[in-house]
Each structure stands twice: as C-alpha cells, then as structure tokens.
Amino acid sequence: MTRTSRDFTARTEFEREWMQENTWCDRCNLADLGLSSPKEYEENGKIYIEGKCKKCGDSVRSEVTEPEAG
C-alpha cells in the first residue's frame, strides 16, 4: 500500500468546503459534523481525504469520487 500525498489546497474553495462539511464519523455515528486538518492522498488508485472530526477529534476518512455524468 503506497500512499502518495496530494495537494488538497489545489481544489476549488467550493470543493474543499464541501468535502470538509459532508463527513461521516464512525465514533459519533453521525453525518456532517465537519472535518478539520484535512489531508488528501492517493492509495491503491483511489483518492482519500482524511482529518479529524470537529466534534470528537477522532480520525475521519472518506474516499473521493467523481460524480457520474448524466
């Protein structure tokens, strides 16, 4: 498993805000609590964003997918 860092700040402001607001925390078992200290990386051909839940501080990780055209 090779993890390659990506530049999260290269995304548009809209994308960054959306990704940081639309989260799921396994510990809180709640959605959209927010994500702080975001880091973006690629691993095994997939892109992820990882940070800390703004409520409990636990690690939050989400796969970044592109919306389907249609």
Protein Blocks (a to p, Z undefined) as FASTA:
>chain_A
ZZddddfklpcfklmmmmmmmccdfklopghkbpehiacddeehiacdddddfklopacd
dddddddeZZ
